[in-house]
């Protein structure tokens, strides 16, 4: 049987969103004029999930 492998996180970009952000007044005013692009935050979340999985014992448990 082949070794256990970690798959890439699969987030639905259409149904994912940033729930809460702690930002300053200037940023809030700027966001009202032009909403921030949340895709970059979702990609960052995927990267953090990948890093957490690689640091965990998931591969060992899969074996």
C-alpha positions as CSV (number, residue, x, y, z in Angstrom):
1,X,0.0,0.0,0.0
2,X,1.4,3.5,-0.8
3,X,2.4,6.0,1.9
4,X,-0.3,8.3,3.2
5,X,-0.3,11.7,1.5
6,X,-1.9,15.0,2.4
7,X,-4.3,16.5,-0.1
8,X,-4.6,20.3,-0.8
9,X,-7.3,22.0,1.2
10,X,-10.4,22.4,-0.9
11,X,-12.3,25.5,0.2
12,X,-15.4,26.7,-1.8
13,X,-14.4,30.3,-2.7
14,X,-18.0,31.1,-3.5
15,X,-19.3,30.1,-0.1
16,X,-16.4,31.2,2.1
17,X,-16.0,34.6,3.6
18,X,-14.1,36.5,6.3
19,X,-16.4,36.5,9.4
20,X,-14.6,39.2,11.4
21,X,-11.8,41.7,11.1
22,X,-10.4,44.1,13.7
23,X,-9.5,47.1,11.6
24,X,-9.0,50.8,12.3
25,X,-11.4,53.7,11.4
26,X,-9.4,54.7,8.3
27,X,-9.6,51.1,7.0
28,X,-13.3,51.0,7.7
29,X,-13.9,54.2,5.7
30,X,-11.7,52.9,2.9
31,X,-13.6,49.6,2.8
32,X,-16.9,51.5,2.5
33,X,-15.6,53.2,-0.6
34,X,-14.0,50.0,-2.1
35,X,-14.7,46.6,-0.5
36,X,-11.6,44.5,0.2
37,X,-10.9,41.5,-2.0
38,X,-11.4,38.5,0.3
39,X,-9.9,35.9,-2.0
40,X,-6.4,36.7,-0.7
41,X,-7.6,35.9,2.9
42,X,-9.1,32.6,1.7
43,X,-5.9,31.7,0.0
44,X,-4.0,32.6,3.2
45,X,-6.4,30.3,5.1
46,X,-5.7,27.5,2.8
47,X,-1.9,28.0,3.2
48,X,-2.3,28.0,7.0
49,X,-4.4,24.8,6.9
50,X,-1.8,23.1,4.7
51,X,1.0,24.1,7.1
52,X,-0.9,22.9,10.1
53,X,-1.6,19.5,8.5
54,X,2.1,19.1,7.6
55,X,3.1,19.8,11.1
56,X,0.6,17.4,12.6
57,X,0.7,13.6,12.9
58,X,-1.9,13.1,10.2
59,X,0.5,11.1,7.9
60,X,1.5,8.9,10.8
61,X,-2.1,8.3,11.7
62,X,-2.9,7.5,8.1
63,X,-0.3,4.9,7.9
